[in-house]
Amino acid sequence: MVAELQVKSRPAIAAVPNEPALSVQGLNVRFGAQTVLSNVQMDLEDGRYACLLGESGSGKSTLLAAIAGLIKPRAGSIRLRGQHVFTAGGIQIPPEKRGIGMVFQDAALWPHLRVIDNVLFPLRAQGLPVDRERAMLLLEKMNIPATAAKRKPHELSGGQRQRVAIARAIIARPRLVLLDEPLSAVDQGVREEIRYFLRTLFREEGIAALHVTHDPSEAFYLGQHVGVLHSGHLEQWDQPEKLFRFPASENVARLSGSVRSLPVKIIQYQGGKAEVALANGQKIWVPGADTLREGKPGLLLLRPGDIDCDGPEAAFAGEAIHSHWSDGRYLVHLQAFGQHELLSYSQQSSLGPRHWQIYPNHGWCIPAETSATQEKTL
C-alpha cells in the first residue's frame, strides 16, 4: 500500500524554509450528503510528532487520506512545507508527488520481497540511490537483527513486520509520515516496545509525523501536539498537558482520559478562576475558561486526581458505590448530590458513605454549551 504513494520520480514540490511541515486550513470533506470533516484547521511544525485522538467514525482516517491525496476534499487547502498540494477548485498534486510516507494498521509489506528490499522499495520506486547502509541502520534502530534482513515478511513476528513498515516509511526522508492506527493490531507488550522506537526514531530523524489513534495513553506518550476529532470537527489541537488539563469541550475531556462532570451556575469570573454554585447551593472557586459568562450554566469537569475522598474533614457527603484496583490504588466511583457520579483515587476500597472535596486549583469549568468546533492552531 505504501507503493501506491510512490513513482519513479522525485517529488515535484520543494520545501519553503521556516514553514510548517503540514498546514490544513478550512478543510471540508463530504461523501454524498454526509459531512465527514468540517472546517478542520491545524498546523504541524517540521520535525514534530503529533497524535490525533478520536472514536471510530470521527474522521481520523479520512483526514489522513485527504492529506495523502487519496480523496479530494470539497473545500479548504493543504500545504506541505509551504507548498500547496491541494486547494479547492484548483491545485491537486497527486499522491505520489507529495513526498509522504504512510504506515497502516496492517504492515502491508510485499510478501515476495525480502525485508531489506521492502525497506528499500521507496528509494527504487522514486529513482533515488539505493542506500543499503541507511536501510540496515534503520533496521538496527528498530531492533531488527541483521540476519532478518534477508528473510521474507512471513518469517517475522507481527511486531517486527510493523517495525519494518516504519523503517520503509522513512527511508526516503519524506516531508511527512502519516500513521493510521499503526499499533492497534499488536498486543500490549509489543505496542509499548514500538511506541518507544517510534518516539526515539522520529526525533532522531527529524521527520514530522501525524499519528491517529483511539488510545489516549498512546497519544500522550508519543505526541508533542495532540488533537481531538469528534464528528468531523477538530475540537482542540494543543500541547498534551494543556489538552488534558484545560479541555475545550466535554468531548475533549472524555476522549483524553477518565472524567466526570457536574452542572454548575457561574456566579463570577476573575483572573482565570470562576466562582460557581453547585447542585447543593454551595459556592466554590475553580479554574475556568475565559469563555465563561456570569449567570450562565457551566460544566465542572473533574478527573480522578482532582478529588480527595480520603480526607477526614472533606466538604461534601457522598456514597462510594463501586471501587476497583488500578495502578497501585483504588479507583472509587462516588455518587454525589444524589444523582451525579464522580471518580476519585483512594487508598481504601470500602463502599458506603464517604466525604469528598475538590483539591485547591483543581478541576476545569467550561460553558455548558461549548461550541463543537475549536479552530485554534499551533
TINU-535189 format. One record per residue: residue in three letters; residue number from 1; y, x, z of N, C-alpha, C in turn. Coordinates in steps of 0.1 Angstrom, whole numbers, always signed. Last residue first. Example, Ala and Ser with C-alpha at 12.3 -4.5 7.8 and 13.67 -1.06 7.14 Angstrom:
 residu num   n.Y   n.X   n.Z  ca.Y  ca.X  ca.Z   c.Y   c.X   c.Z
    SER   2   -22  +128   +71   -11  +137   +71    +0  +129   +79
    ALA   1   -57  +132   +78   -45  +123   +78   -33  +132   +78
END
This chain:
 residu num   n.Y   n.X   n.Z  ca.Y  ca.X  ca.Z   c.Y   c.X   c.Z
    LEU 378  +257   -17  +162  +260    -4  +168  +260    +6  +157
    THR 377  +269   -51  +161  +262   -40  +155  +266   -27  +163
    LYS 376  +267   -85  +169  +271   -72  +173  +263   -62  +166
    GLU 375  +261  -111  +165  +264  -104  +153  +269   -89  +157
    GLN 374  +239  -133  +175  +246  -122  +181  +249  -112  +170
    THR 373  +232  -168  +176  +234  -156  +169  +242  -146  +177
    ALA 372  +230  -190  +192  +218  -184  +187  +219  -171  +180
    SER 371  +252  -190  +220  +250  -191  +206  +237  -185  +202
    THR 370  +244  -207  +250  +247  -194  +244  +243  -196  +229
    GLU 369  +251  -227  +271  +250  -230  +257  +253  -217  +249
    ALA 368  +254  -216  +296  +242  -224  +293  +240  -227  +279
    PRO 367  +265  -181  +296  +268  -196  +294  +255  -203  +291
    ILE 366  +248  -161  +321  +253  -163  +307  +257  -178  +306
    CYS 365  +243  -136  +346  +247  -150  +343  +253  -151  +329
    TRP 364  +219  -118  +361  +228  -118  +350  +231  -132  +346
    GLY 363  +208   -97  +389  +208  -110  +381  +219  -108  +370
    HIS 362  +227   -79  +414  +215   -81  +405  +216   -95  +399
    ASN 361  +245   -74  +434  +248   -69  +420  +236   -70  +411
    PRO 360  +221   -76  +460  +235   -74  +456  +236   -68  +442
    TYR 359  +192   -96  +453  +198   -83  +457  +212   -83  +452
    ILE 358  +188  -129  +465  +191  -120  +453  +197  -107  +458
    GLN 357  +161  -139  +486  +176  -137  +483  +177  -128  +471
    TRP 356  +139  -160  +505  +142  -151  +494  +158  -150  +493
    HIS 355  +111  -169  +525  +126  -168  +523  +129  -158  +513
    ARG 354   +83  -190  +521   +89  -176  +520  +104  -178  +520
    PRO 353   +53  -208  +528   +68  -207  +530   +72  -192  +529
    GLY 352   +26  -199  +506   +32  -208  +516   +47  -205  +517
    LEU 351    +6  -169  +505   +12  -181  +499   +18  -189  +510
    SER 350    +6  -133  +506    +4  -146  +513   +12  -157  +505
    SER 349    +7  -107  +497    +1  -117  +488    +1  -131  +494
    GLN 348   +33   -84  +500   +24   -93  +506   +20  -104  +496
    GLN 347   +52   -69  +488   +41   -61  +494   +31   -70  +500
    SER 346   +65   -82  +457   +63   -82  +472   +52   -73  +476
    TYR 345   +88   -93  +432   +78   -84  +437   +77   -84  +452
    SER 344   +91  -126  +420   +96  -116  +428   +84  -106  +431
    LEU 343  +103  -154  +400   +93  -143  +402   +99  -132  +411
    LEU 342  +107  -190  +403  +112  -176  +402  +101  -166  +404
    GLU 341  +110  -223  +393  +101  -212  +396  +108  -199  +394
    HIS 340  +124  -252  +407  +126  -241  +398  +116  -229  +403
    GLN 339  +122  -273  +425  +117  -275  +412  +117  -263  +403
    GLY 338  +130  -267  +452  +122  -278  +449  +116  -279  +435
    PHE 337  +144  -243  +454  +152  -256  +453  +143  -267  +448
    ALA 336  +116  -226  +441  +129  -226  +447  +137  -239  +444
    GLN 335   +86  -211  +443   +92  -224  +440  +105  -225  +448
    LEU 334   +76  -180  +431   +83  -187  +441   +88  -201  +435
    HIS 333   +50  -159  +426   +57  -170  +419   +63  -179  +430
    VAL 332   +49  -124  +429   +48  -137  +436   +56  -147  +428
    LEU 331   +30   -97  +424   +40  -105  +417   +38  -119  +422
    TYR 330   +24   -69  +446   +21   -83  +442   +33   -89  +434
    ARG 329   +17   -35  +434   +24   -45  +443   +20   -59  +438
    GLY 328    +7   -19  +415    +8   -14  +428   +16   -23  +438
    ASP 327    +6   -35  +391   +12   -22  +391   +16   -18  +406
    SER 326    -1   -64  +407    +5   -60  +394   +12   -46  +397
    TRP 325   -19   -92  +419   -17   -77  +420   -12   -72  +406
    HIS 324    -3  -124  +424   -14  -115  +418    -9  -101  +419
    SER 323    +3  -156  +436    +6  -142  +436    -6  -135  +430
    HIS 322   +19  -188  +440    +8  -180  +434   +13  -165  +435
    ILE 321   +38  -200  +455   +27  -209  +450   +16  -201  +443
    ALA 320   +59  -198  +481   +50  -189  +473   +38  -197  +468
    GLU 319   +88  -215  +484   +74  -216  +486   +67  -207  +476
    GLY 318  +119  -210  +502  +111  -212  +490   +97  -213  +494
    ALA 317  +153  -207  +513  +139  -211  +516  +132  -214  +503
    PHE 316  +176  -180  +513  +171  -193  +507  +156  -195  +511
    ALA 315  +183  -155  +524  +192  -166  +524  +186  -179  +521
    ALA 314  +164  -135  +547  +167  -139  +534  +174  -152  +534
    GLU 313  +157  -119  +569  +168  -128  +570  +173  -132  +557
    PRO 312  +136  -102  +563  +134  -111  +574  +145  -121  +575
    GLY 311  +124   -98  +529  +134   -96  +539  +133  -106  +551
    ASP 310  +108  -104  +508  +102   -98  +520  +111   -96  +531
    CYS 309  +118  -111  +484  +112  -122  +492  +105  -117  +504
    ASP 308  +144  -104  +464  +138   -99  +476  +131  -111  +483
    ILE 307  +150  -101  +429  +148  -110  +441  +140  -103  +452
    ASP 306  +150   -85  +407  +163   -90  +412  +162   -97  +426
    GLY 305  +125   -79  +398  +132   -69  +406  +145   -73  +411
    PRO 304  +119  -102  +382  +112  -100  +395  +119   -90  +404
    ARG 303  +151  -115  +370  +138  -108  +368  +132  -105  +382
    LEU 302  +171  -142  +362  +166  -134  +373  +152  -128  +369
    LEU 301  +200  -156  +350  +188  -150  +346  +183  -140  +357
    LEU 300  +216  -185  +353  +215  -173  +361  +201  -167  +358
    LEU 299  +236  -202  +331  +222  -199  +334  +222  -185  +341
    GLY 298  +262  -227  +335  +257  -214  +332  +242  -213  +335
    PRO 297  +288  -251  +327  +274  -247  +332  +270  -234  +327
    LYS 296  +323  -246  +336  +312  -249  +327  +298  -245  +333
    GLY 295  +342  -238  +354  +339  -253  +353  +328  -256  +344
    GLU 294  +352  -210  +335  +353  -218  +348  +350  -233  +345
    ARG 293  +330  -195  +313  +342  -202  +315  +341  -210  +327
    LEU 292  +317  -164  +300  +316  -175  +309  +330  -181  +311
    THR 291  +318  -142  +284  +319  -154  +277  +318  -167  +287
    ASP 290  +313  -119  +298  +327  -123  +297  +329  -136  +289
    ALA 289  +284  -124  +320  +290  -121  +307  +305  -126  +306
    GLY 288  +280  -112  +354  +280  -122  +343  +287  -118  +331
    PRO 287  +267  -106  +387  +272  -101  +374  +271  -112  +363
    VAL 286  +277  -131  +412  +266  -123  +405  +273  -117  +392
    TRP 285  +282  -146  +443  +288  -138  +432  +277  -130  +426
    ILE 284  +275  -181  +453  +273  -166  +454  +280  -159  +442
    LYS 283  +274  -211  +472  +281  -203  +462  +278  -188  +464
    GLN 282  +253  -239  +475  +257  -227  +480  +263  -218  +468
    GLY 281  +241  -262  +463  +255  -262  +466  +261  -249  +471
    ASN 280  +216  -259  +454  +217  -265  +468  +232  -265  +472
    ALA 279  +219  -248  +429  +214  -262  +430  +216  -268  +444
    LEU 278  +249  -228  +432  +235  -230  +430  +232  -245  +431
    ALA 277  +279  -218  +416  +273  -227  +426  +258  -230  +422
    VAL 276  +293  -185  +413  +285  -196  +408  +280  -205  +419
    GLU 275  +315  -162  +402  +311  -170  +414  +305  -182  +409
    ALA 274  +308  -133  +383  +311  -148  +384  +307  -153  +397
    LYS 273  +322  -102  +371  +314  -110  +381  +318  -125  +381
    GLY 272  +340   -89  +355  +325   -87  +352  +316   -95  +362
    GLY 271  +365   -97  +366  +361   -83  +365  +346   -81  +364
    GLN 270  +357  -130  +375  +367  -119  +377  +360  -106  +375
    TYR 269  +356  -165  +373  +351  -152  +368  +361  -141  +369
    GLN 268  +344  -194  +391  +354  -185  +387  +348  -172  +381
    ILE 267  +322  -212  +389  +334  -215  +397  +346  -207  +392
    ILE 266  +298  -225  +369  +307  -214  +370  +319  -219  +378
    LYS 265  +267  -237  +381  +280  -240  +376  +290  -229  +379
    VAL 264  +233  -231  +369  +244  -229  +379  +257  -235  +373
    PRO 263  +198  -230  +367  +210  -236  +362  +221  -235  +373
    LEU 262  +179  -200  +366  +184  -211  +375  +197  -216  +368
    SER 261  +150  -185  +351  +165  -189  +351  +167  -200  +361
    ARG 260  +130  -155  +348  +132  -169  +351  +147  -172  +352
    VAL 259  +111  -130  +331  +124  -135  +336  +122  -150  +339
    SER 258   +96  -101  +318   +95  -113  +326  +108  -117  +332
    GLY 257  +110   -91  +286  +104   -89  +298  +103  -102  +307
    SER 256  +123   -97  +262  +123   -83  +266  +117   -81  +280
    LEU 255  +121  -124  +257  +113  -115  +248  +113  -101  +253
    ARG 254  +138  -134  +277  +124  -137  +277  +116  -128  +269
    ALA 253  +163  -124  +269  +158  -121  +282  +143  -123  +283
    VAL 252  +166  -136  +244  +165  -121  +245  +159  -117  +258
    ASN 251  +167  -163  +252  +156  -158  +243  +155  -143  +244
    GLU 250  +190  -164  +266  +178  -166  +273  +166  -161  +265
    SER 249  +212  -138  +255  +207  -152  +255  +194  -152  +263
    ALA 248  +219  -112  +258  +229  -120  +252  +225  -135  +253
    PRO 247  +211   -93  +288  +207  -100  +276  +218  -110  +271
    PHE 246  +215   -68  +304  +226   -78  +300  +222   -85  +288
    ARG 245  +191   -54  +308  +199   -58  +320  +210   -69  +316
    PHE 244  +180   -51  +282  +172   -56  +293  +181   -61  +305
    LEU 243  +201   -42  +267  +194   -54  +263  +186   -60  +274
    LYS 242  +208   -18  +281  +217   -29  +281  +211   -42  +277
    GLU 241  +185    -3  +277  +189    -7  +291  +198   -19  +291
    PRO 240  +184    +0  +249  +173    -7  +256  +178   -12  +270
    GLN 239  +214    -9  +231  +206    +1  +238  +196    -6  +247
    ASP 238  +210   -35  +206  +217   -28  +217  +208   -16  +222
    TRP 237  +214   -65  +194  +210   -52  +188  +217   -42  +197
    GLN 236  +205  -100  +195  +211   -88  +201  +205   -75  +195
    GLU 235  +196  -118  +176  +204  -123  +188  +210  -111  +195
    LEU 234  +192  -124  +145  +192  -112  +153  +202  -115  +165
    HIS 233  +174  -152  +135  +187  -147  +140  +185  -134  +148
    GLY 232  +148  -162  +130  +156  -156  +119  +170  -151  +123
    SER 231  +138  -169  +155  +140  -179  +145  +150  -174  +134
    HIS 230  +150  -139  +167  +145  -152  +172  +148  -163  +161
    LEU 229  +148  -105  +174  +149  -116  +164  +143  -128  +169
    VAL 228  +164   -80  +191  +156   -92  +193  +158  -102  +182
    GLY 227  +163   -44  +191  +169   -57  +187  +159   -68  +190
    VAL 226  +172   -13  +205  +162   -24  +204  +169   -36  +200
    HIS 225  +174   +23  +201  +180   +10  +200  +169    -1  +199
    GLN 224  +153   +39  +207  +166   +43  +211  +176   +32  +210
    GLY 223  +120   +28  +214  +133   +25  +208  +145   +31  +215
    LEU 222   +96   +33  +228   +99   +40  +216  +114   +39  +212
    TYR 221   +96   +18  +252   +91   +32  +252   +96   +39  +240
    PHE 220  +105    -7  +243  +113    +1  +253  +109   +15  +254
    ALA 219   +84   -15  +226   +98   -14  +221  +107    -5  +230
    GLU 218   +62   -15  +243   +62    -6  +232   +77    -4  +227
    SER 217   +70   -35  +261   +68   -22  +266   +68   -12  +255
    PRO 216   +72   -58  +244   +84   -52  +250   +82   -38  +255
    ASP 215   +56   -65  +214   +53   -59  +227   +66   -52  +233
    HIS 214   +58   -71  +188   +60   -82  +197   +58   -78  +212
    THR 213   +76   -50  +165   +66   -53  +174   +68   -65  +182
    VAL 212   +88   -27  +140   +87   -41  +145   +75   -43  +154
    HIS 211  +109    -1  +136   +95    -4  +141   +95   -18  +146
    LEU 210  +125   +21  +117  +127    +8  +122  +113    +2  +124
    ALA 209  +138   +54  +119  +127   +45  +118  +131   +32  +123
    ALA 208  +150   +86  +105  +152   +72  +111  +140   +63  +109
    ILE 207  +140  +118  +114  +139  +107  +104  +141   +94  +111
    GLY 206  +136  +142  +127  +150  +137  +125  +150  +126  +115
    GLU 205  +113  +155  +135  +116  +154  +121  +130  +149  +118
    GLU 204  +114  +151  +163  +114  +165  +157  +118  +165  +142
    ARG 203  +114  +124  +164  +126  +131  +169  +126  +145  +164
    PHE 202   +89  +118  +153  +101  +114  +146  +114  +120  +151
    LEU 201   +72  +130  +172   +72  +135  +158   +85  +131  +151
    THR 200   +76  +117  +197   +77  +131  +195   +80  +135  +181
    ARG 199   +70   +90  +191   +83   +94  +197   +86  +109  +195
    LEU 198   +44   +92  +180   +55   +86  +172   +68   +91  +178
    PHE 197   +29  +102  +201   +30  +110  +189   +42  +105  +180
    TYR 196   +31   +81  +220   +36   +95  +223   +39  +103  +210
    ARG 195   +19   +61  +206   +33   +59  +210   +39   +73  +213
    ILE 194    -7   +71  +205    +0   +71  +193   +15   +69  +196
    GLU 193   -15   +67  +232   -15   +80  +226    -6   +81  +214
    GLU 192   -13   +39  +235    -4   +48  +243    -4   +62  +237
    ARG 191   -34   +32  +217   -20   +28  +215   -10   +36  +223
    VAL 190   -57   +41  +229   -52   +47  +216   -37   +44  +214
    GLY 189   -57   +24  +251   -57   +38  +253   -52   +45  +240
    GLN 188   -58    -2  +238   -47    +2  +247   -46   +17  +248
    ASP 187   -68    -1  +203   -69    -5  +217   -59    +2  +226
    VAL 186   -51   -13  +173   -58    -3  +181   -58    -7  +196
    ALA 185   -34   -31  +160   -49   -31  +157   -57   -21  +164
    SER 184    -8   -26  +167   -14   -39  +172   -29   -39  +169
    LEU 183    +7    -6  +158    -2    -3  +169   -10   -15  +173
    PRO 182   +25   -13  +138   +15    -3  +135    +5    +0  +145
    GLU 181   +43   -35  +129   +32   -37  +139   +21   -26  +138
    ASP 180   +55   -17  +105   +52   -31  +107   +40   -33  +116
    LEU 179   +80    +5  +100   +67    +4  +107   +65   -11  +111
    LEU 178   +97   +24   +77   +96   +11   +83   +81   +10   +88
    VAL 177  +118   +52   +76  +105   +47   +77  +104   +34   +84
    LEU 176  +142   +67   +54  +139   +57   +65  +125   +54   +64
    ARG 175  +143   +86   +36  +156   +83   +42  +153   +75   +55
    PRO 174  +114  +109   +39  +122   +97   +34  +135   +95   +41
    ARG 173   +98  +133   +36  +111  +133   +43  +119  +121   +37
    ALA 172   +72  +132   +27   +83  +134   +17   +97  +133   +23
    ILE 171   +58  +126   +50   +55  +138   +43   +67  +142   +33
    ILE 170   +58  +102   +63   +70  +110   +65   +69  +123   +57
    ALA 169   +35   +88   +57   +48   +81   +55   +60   +90   +56
    ARG 168   +14  +105   +64   +17  +102   +50   +31   +96   +48
    ALA 167   +16  +103   +92   +19  +116   +85   +22  +114   +70
    ILE 166    +8   +76   +94   +21   +80   +98   +25   +93   +92
    ALA 165   -19   +78   +85    -9   +70   +77    +5   +73   +81
    VAL 164   -30   +94  +105   -29   +99   +91   -19   +91   +83
    ARG 163   -28   +75  +125   -20   +88  +126   -19   +94  +113
    GLN 162   -47   +57  +117   -33   +53  +118   -24   +65  +119
    ARG 161   -70   +72  +118   -66   +67  +105   -51   +63  +106
    GLN 160   -72   +76  +146   -70   +87  +137   -65   +83  +123
    GLY 159   -77   +50  +154   -65   +57  +158   -62   +69  +150
    GLY 158  -103   +45  +142   -91   +37  +138   -78   +44  +142
    SER 157  -118   +77  +133  -116   +66  +141  -104   +58  +137
    LEU 156  -132   +87  +101  -123   +88  +112  -123   +76  +120
    GLU 155  -146   +82   +78  -152   +91   +88  -144   +93  +100
    HIS 154  -131   +67   +61  -141   +60   +69  -148   +69   +79
    PRO 153  -114   +87   +48  -109   +79   +59  -120   +72   +67
    LYS 152  -133  +118   +45  -128  +106   +39  -123   +97   +51
    ARG 151  -122  +152   +53  -131  +140   +54  -125  +129   +47
    LYS 150  -106  +174   +54  -115  +173   +42  -124  +160   +43
    ALA 149   -93  +172   +78   -85  +171   +66   -94  +169   +54
    ALA 148  -109  +178   +99  -109  +164   +95  -101  +162   +82
    THR 147  -105  +204  +105  -117  +201   +99  -118  +187   +93
    ALA 146   -81  +203  +119   -81  +208  +106   -94  +205   +98
    PRO 145   -77  +172  +138   -83  +186  +136   -82  +190  +121
    ILE 144   -48  +157  +146   -59  +155  +137   -65  +169  +134
    ASN 143   -25  +155  +161   -37  +158  +168   -49  +154  +159
    MET 142    -1  +155  +148    -7  +142  +151   -21  +143  +157
    LYS 141    +3  +181  +143   +12  +175  +153    +6  +161  +157
    GLU 140   -17  +184  +123   -18  +191  +136   -10  +185  +147
    LEU 139    -5  +169  +103   -18  +165  +109   -21  +172  +122
    LEU 138   +17  +185   +99   +19  +172  +103    +6  +166  +109
    LEU 137    +5  +209   +89   +13  +209  +101   +15  +195  +107
    MET 136    -7  +199   +66   -15  +204   +76    -8  +205   +90
    ALA 135   +17  +194   +51    +7  +183   +54    -2  +187   +66
    ARG 134   +29  +219   +49   +35  +209   +57   +26  +198   +61
    GLU 133    +9  +231   +33   +12  +237   +46   +19  +227   +55
    ARG 132   +10  +217   +10    -2  +216   +18    +1  +221   +32
    ASP 131   +31  +203    -9   +33  +212    +2   +21  +210   +12
    VAL 130   +37  +200   -41   +26  +196   -32   +26  +207   -21
    PRO 129   +69  +190   -52   +60  +201   -49   +50  +197   -38
    LEU 128   +70  +157   -66   +75  +167   -58   +65  +178   -56
    GLY 127   +63  +134   -80   +65  +146   -87   +72  +157   -80
    GLN 126   +57  +112   -65   +71  +114   -68   +74  +126   -76
    ALA 125   +30  +115   -62   +35  +103   -68   +49  +104   -73
    ARG 124   +28  +138   -47   +23  +138   -60   +29  +127   -68
    LEU 123   +39  +129   -23   +45  +140   -30   +41  +140   -44
    PRO 122   +22  +108   -15   +36  +105   -19   +43  +116   -26
    PHE 121    -3  +123   -11    -2  +114   -22   +13  +111   -25
    LEU 120    -9  +139   +11    -1  +145    +0    +2  +135   -11
    VAL 119   -25  +122   +27   -12  +126   +32    -3  +132   +21
    ASN 118   -47  +120   +10   -40  +108   +14   -26  +112   +18
    ASP 117   -55  +146   +10   -50  +141    -3   -43  +128    +0
    ILE 116   -64  +149   +36   -53  +158   +31   -47  +152   +19
    VAL 115   -86  +130   +36   -75  +128   +44   -63  +136   +39
    ARG 114   -97  +123    +2   -98  +130   +15   -85  +128   +23
    LEU 113  -100   +91   -14   -93  +103   -12   -96  +110    +1
    HIS 112  -111   +66   -14  -118   +76   -22  -112   +90   -21
    PRO 111   -95   +49    +2  -108   +53    +7  -115   +64    -1
    TRP 110   -62   +54   +11   -71   +54    -1   -85   +58    +3
    LEU 109   -52   +35   +40   -55   +48   +33   -64   +45   +21
    ALA 108   -43   +14   +57   -42   +13   +42   -43   +27   +35
    ALA 107   -40    +8   +84   -36   +22   +79   -35   +22   +64
    ASP 106   -26   -22   +92   -38   -16   +87   -33    -2   +81
    GLN 105    +2   -24   +98    -8   -26  +108   -22   -20  +105
    PHE 104   +18    +3   +80   +14   -11   +82    +4   -12   +94
    VAL 103   +46   +22   +72   +34   +22   +79   +30    +7   +83
    MET 102   +65   +37   +45   +61   +25   +53   +47   +27   +60
    GLY 101   +96   +52   +35   +82   +53   +38   +78   +41   +46
    ILE 100  +119   +51    +8  +115   +46   +21  +100   +48   +23
    GLY  99  +134   +55   -15  +132   +66    -6  +128   +62    +8
    ARG  98  +140   +36   -35  +147   +35   -23  +145   +47   -13
    LYS  97  +124   +34   -57  +136   +43   -58  +144   +43   -45
    GLU  96  +105   +15   -53  +100   +29   -54  +112   +39   -55
    PRO  95  +119   -10   -52  +113    -4   -40  +110   +11   -42
    PRO  94  +150    -9   -72  +135   -12   -70  +130    -5   -58
    ILE  93  +181   -22   -63  +173   -10   -65  +159   -13   -63
    GLN  92  +202   -43   -72  +188   -45   -68  +180   -33   -71
    ILE  91  +235   -55   -71  +226   -43   -71  +212   -48   -66
    GLY  90  +241   -88   -74  +245   -75   -81  +234   -65   -80
    GLY  89  +235  -110   -59  +241  -112   -72  +244   -99   -80
    ALA  88  +240   -92   -30  +237  -105   -36  +243  -106   -49
    THR  87  +228   -59   -32  +239   -67   -30  +236   -81   -36
    PHE  86  +209   -31   -22  +209   -45   -26  +223   -51   -23
    VAL  85  +215    -5   -19  +203    -7   -26  +201   -22   -29
    HIS  84  +244   +14   -16  +239    +1   -17  +225    +1   -25
    GLN  83  +246   +42    +5  +244   +38    -9  +238   +24    -9
    GLY  82  +246   +50   +31  +259   +48   +25  +258   +43   +11
    ARG  81  +219   +52   +39  +228   +63   +39  +240   +62   +30
    LEU  80  +214   +22   +23  +207   +33   +29  +215   +46   +27
    ARG  79  +224   -12   +27  +228    +2   +23  +218   +12   +30
    ILE  78  +224   -44   +17  +217   -34   +24  +221   -21   +18
    SER  77  +240   -77   +21  +239   -64   +15  +230   -55   +23
    GLY  76  +241  -113   +13  +242  -101   +21  +241   -88   +13
    ALA  75  +215  -137    +2  +229  -132    +4  +229  -120   +13
    ARG  74  +189  -139    -4  +198  -149   -10  +212  -144    -9
    PRO  73  +167  -110   -11  +175  -120    -2  +184  -129   -10
    LYS  72  +136  -105   -25  +150  -105   -28  +158  -115   -19
    ILE  71  +111   -82   -13  +116   -95   -16  +131   -95   -18
    LEU  70  +108   -54   -13   +97   -62   -18  +100   -77   -19
    GLY  69  +127   -37    -4  +129   -42   -17  +117   -50   -22
    ALA  68  +128   -29   +23  +120   -21   +14  +122   -25    -1
    ILE  67  +143   -50   +33  +149   -36   +33  +141   -28   +23
    ALA  66  +125   -71   +30  +138   -71   +23  +144   -58   +22
    ALA  65  +104   -63   +47  +102   -65   +32  +115   -65   +24
    LEU  64  +117   -64   +72  +113   -51   +66  +110   -52   +51
    LEU  63  +122   -92   +73  +133   -82   +73  +129   -69   +67
    THR  62   +96  -101   +74  +104  -105   +62  +116   -95   +62
    SER  61   +88   -92   +98   +82   -86   +86   +90   -89   +74
    LYS  60  +105  -109  +115  +104   -94  +116   +99   -88  +103
    GLY  59  +107  -136  +117  +113  -130  +106  +112  -115  +105
    SER  58   +92  -150  +136  +106  -148  +139  +114  -142  +127
    GLY  57   +65  -153  +133   +74  -163  +126   +88  -161  +128
    SER  56   +57  -141  +165   +53  -144  +152   +61  -155  +146
    GLU  55   +87  -128  +182   +74  -135  +182   +70  -137  +167
    GLY  54  +101   -96  +184  +102  -109  +180   +88  -115  +180
    LEU  53  +120   -65  +183  +112   -74  +190  +113   -89  +184
    LEU  52  +123   -35  +168  +127   -49  +167  +116   -58  +173
    CYS  51  +135    -3  +175  +125   -12  +175  +131   -26  +175
    ALA  50  +144   +29  +161  +148   +16  +166  +136    +7  +166
    TYR  49  +154   +62  +163  +142   +53  +162  +145   +40  +169
    ARG  48  +176   +81  +142  +173   +73  +154  +161   +64  +152
    GLY  47  +184   +95  +120  +176  +102  +130  +173   +94  +142
    ASP  46  +214   +77  +115  +205   +86  +110  +197   +93  +121
    GLU  45  +217   +44  +130  +222   +58  +127  +210   +67  +123
    LEU  44  +218   +13  +118  +209   +22  +124  +213   +36  +120
    ASP  43  +233   -19  +122  +234    -5  +117  +224    +4  +125
    MET  42  +231   -53  +112  +227   -42  +121  +229   -29  +114
    GLN  41  +228   -88  +108  +237   -76  +107  +233   -65  +117
    VAL  40  +218  -117   +93  +214  -106  +100  +223   -94   +98
    ASN  39  +221  -145   +84  +233  -136   +88  +229  -124   +96
    SER  38  +189  -153   +88  +202  -159   +88  +213  -149   +93
    LEU  37  +157  -157   +74  +166  -148   +80  +180  -154   +78
    VAL  36  +146  -181   +65  +138  -172   +73  +146  -162   +80
    THR  35  +150  -214   +57  +157  -202   +60  +149  -193   +70
    GLN  34  +133  -233   +34  +132  -227   +47  +140  -215   +48
    ALA  33  +131  -243    +8  +141  -249   +17  +142  -243   +31
    GLY  32  +121  -212    -5  +122  -226    -7  +134  -232    +1
    PHE  31  +129  -190   +18  +117  -193   +10  +117  -208    +7
    ARG  30  +157  -169   +22  +151  -183   +22  +139  -183   +13
    VAL  29  +177  -148   +40  +165  -149   +31  +160  -163   +33
    ASN  28  +207  -129   +43  +200  -142   +44  +188  -142   +35
    LEU  27  +227  -106   +60  +215  -108   +52  +209  -122   +54
    GLY  26  +251   -94   +68  +251  -107   +64  +239  -111   +56
    GLN  25  +241   -61   +63  +252   -70   +66  +250   -83   +60
    VAL  24  +227   -32   +74  +223   -45   +69  +235   -54   +73
    SER  23  +222    +2   +69  +232    -8   +73  +229   -21   +66
    LEU  22  +207   +32   +79  +205   +18   +74  +216    +9   +78
    ALA  21  +218   +56   +85  +206   +56   +77  +203   +42   +71
    PRO  20  +254   +56   +82  +241   +52   +89  +229   +53   +80
    GLU  19  +271   +86   +71  +268   +72   +70  +255   +68   +77
    ASN  18  +276  +113   +70  +281  +106   +81  +280   +90   +80
    PRO  17  +273  +116   +34  +274  +122   +47  +280  +112   +57
    VAL  16  +251   +97   +15  +265   +99   +17  +266  +104   +32
    ALA  15  +223  +105    -6  +229  +102    +7  +244  +105    +7
    ALA  14  +216   +90   -38  +219  +101   -30  +225   +97   -17
    ILE  13  +190   +74   -56  +203   +73   -49  +204   +85   -40
    ALA  12  +166   +76   -68  +177   +75   -77  +190   +76   -70
    PRO  11  +140   +98   -58  +148   +86   -55  +161   +87   -63
    ARG  10  +121  +112   -85  +128  +114   -73  +136  +101   -71
    SER   9   +90  +100   -98  +104  +103  -100  +111  +105   -86
    LYS   8   +65   +84  -100   +67   +98  -103   +81  +102  -107
    VAL   7   +68   +63   -71   +66   +65   -85   +68   +80   -88
    GLN   6   +61   +42   -43   +63   +55   -49   +60   +55   -64
    LEU   5   +52   +19   -31   +66   +22   -30   +70   +36   -36
    GLU   4   +26   +16   -34   +34    +7   -41   +49   +10   -41
    ALA   3   +15   +34   -16   +16   +39   -30   +25   +29   -38
    VAL   2   +12   +20    +6   +23   +29    +6   +26   +33    -9
    MET   1   -12    +8    +0    +0    +0    +0   +13    +9    +0
END
